[in-house]
Structure formats: structure tokens, C-alpha cells
Amino acid sequence: MALDEFLNSVRSEVAKRFDLKTDAEIDAFFIGMEESARDNQETLEKRDKMLRDTVAELVEAKRLLKLAVEDFSNIYDHIFDCDGMCDTCPLHGERDNCLIWRYADDTEKLIGGIDNDT
């Protein structure tokens, strides 16, 4: 019985606050509220997914930036002592063509490719 009284008091308050005259108007109000809540939930879920994806991209960007700083801070030794492909070299390719950073492919994938126009 207490639940019925509570629901009736909520319906009365809504009717008074929004000047609703009939039960049909009050029912329509609550149906609209339910639809609005559902739409808001979908919007929040999309936003949360976007934020999770953005955080994942930022974590990957931070990882690649850290690797770049480490690799390029020691690149001098590798360039002048290079005898071809080596496991510790931050660049890859033949001696005459070792100007590609070893994580360039990962970086291009993260940023969606390289646009030479910008």
C-alpha cells in the first residue's frame, strides 16, 4: 500500500508542477521521461567508449614518445658504428638506407598515416 501512495503522490506532484490535467497526459509525461533516460544512457555509453578509446590512444602515443626519446638520445653511437642490421639499432634497413625509425609503422598506424601536406 505504501508504494501505491508514493506513486500517487509523485503523479500528483508532476501533474501540479507541469500543469497536466488527465491521466493520459501524466502517463505520456512518464513515457517521455523513460525515453529521454534511455537516449541519455545511449549517449553516455557512446561518450564513455570514445573516452576509453582516446585514453588507449594516449597511452600508446606516450609509449611511442618514450621509445623515440630513448632511441634518438642514443642514435649518434648507432649511426657511426653501424655495420648493418643490429638488434639494438633504433633504425632499420640496409646501412645505406637505415633512416627509418623502427617504430615508424606503429606510429603511422596510431596517427592514421602521414600527410605530407601538413
C-alpha positions as CSV (number, residue, x, y, z in Angstrom):
1,M,0.0,0.0,0.0
2,A,2.8,2.4,0.8
3,L,4.1,2.0,-2.8
4,D,0.8,3.0,-4.3
5,E,0.6,6.0,-2.1
6,F,4.1,7.0,-3.1
7,L,3.4,6.6,-6.8
8,N,0.1,8.6,-6.5
9,S,2.0,11.4,-4.7
10,V,4.6,11.5,-7.4
11,R,1.9,11.6,-10.1
12,S,0.1,14.4,-8.3
13,E,3.3,16.4,-7.9
14,V,4.1,16.0,-11.6
15,A,0.6,16.9,-12.6
16,K,0.7,20.1,-10.5
17,R,4.3,21.1,-11.5
18,F,3.7,20.6,-15.3
19,D,0.0,21.5,-15.3
20,L,-1.1,18.1,-16.5
21,K,-4.9,17.5,-16.4
22,T,-5.5,13.9,-17.3
23,D,-4.1,10.5,-16.5
24,A,-3.2,10.2,-20.2
25,E,-1.1,13.4,-20.0
26,I,0.6,12.2,-16.9
27,D,1.3,8.8,-18.4
28,A,2.7,10.4,-21.6
29,F,5.0,12.6,-19.4
30,F,6.5,9.5,-17.7
31,I,6.8,7.7,-21.0
32,G,8.7,10.7,-22.4
33,M,10.9,10.7,-19.3
34,E,11.7,7.0,-19.8
35,E,12.6,7.5,-23.5
36,S,14.7,10.5,-22.6
37,A,16.5,8.5,-19.9
38,R,17.2,5.7,-22.5
39,D,18.5,8.2,-25.0
40,N,20.8,9.8,-22.4
41,Q,22.1,6.3,-21.4
42,E,23.0,5.6,-25.0
43,T,24.7,8.9,-25.3
44,L,26.7,8.3,-22.1
45,E,27.7,4.9,-23.3
46,K,29.0,6.3,-26.6
47,R,30.9,9.0,-24.8
48,D,32.4,6.5,-22.4
49,K,33.6,4.4,-25.3
50,M,35.1,7.4,-27.0
51,L,36.9,8.3,-23.8
52,R,38.2,4.8,-23.4
53,D,39.4,4.8,-27.0
54,T,41.1,8.2,-26.5
55,V,42.8,7.1,-23.3
56,A,44.1,3.9,-25.1
57,E,45.5,6.1,-27.9
58,L,47.1,8.5,-25.5
59,V,48.8,5.5,-23.7
60,E,50.1,4.2,-27.0
61,A,51.3,7.7,-28.0
62,K,53.1,8.1,-24.7
63,R,54.7,4.7,-25.1
64,L,55.9,5.6,-28.6
65,L,57.1,9.0,-27.5
66,K,59.1,7.4,-24.7
67,L,60.7,5.0,-27.2
68,A,61.5,7.8,-29.5
69,V,63.3,9.8,-26.8
70,E,65.2,6.7,-25.7
71,D,66.2,5.7,-29.3
72,F,67.1,9.1,-30.6
73,S,69.1,10.1,-27.5
74,N,71.4,7.2,-28.3
75,I,71.3,7.4,-32.1
76,Y,74.7,9.0,-32.5
77,D,76.6,5.9,-31.5
78,H,74.5,3.7,-33.8
79,I,74.9,5.8,-36.9
80,F,78.7,6.0,-36.7
81,D,79.3,2.4,-35.5
82,C,76.7,0.9,-37.8
83,D,77.7,-2.3,-39.5
84,G,74.3,-3.2,-41.0
85,M,71.3,-4.5,-39.2
86,C,71.6,-4.9,-35.5
87,D,69.1,-5.7,-32.8
88,T,69.9,-2.6,-30.7
89,C,69.7,-0.1,-33.6
90,P,66.7,2.3,-33.4
91,L,66.7,2.4,-37.2
92,H,66.2,-0.4,-39.6
93,G,67.2,-1.1,-43.2
94,E,70.5,-1.6,-45.0
95,R,73.5,0.6,-44.0
96,D,72.9,3.0,-46.8
97,N,69.2,3.2,-46.2
98,C,68.8,3.0,-42.4
99,L,66.8,6.2,-42.0
100,I,63.5,4.7,-40.9
101,W,62.7,4.6,-37.2
102,R,61.9,1.0,-36.1
103,Y,58.5,2.1,-34.7
104,A,57.5,4.2,-37.7
105,D,54.9,1.7,-38.7
106,D,53.3,1.7,-35.3
107,T,53.3,5.5,-35.2
108,E,51.8,5.8,-38.6
109,K,49.1,3.4,-37.7
110,L,48.3,5.3,-34.5
111,I,48.1,8.7,-36.2
112,G,46.3,7.4,-39.3
113,G,49.2,7.7,-41.7
114,I,51.5,10.6,-42.6
115,D,50.1,13.5,-44.6
116,N,52.9,15.4,-46.3
117,D,50.7,18.4,-46.9
118,T,50.6,19.5,-43.3
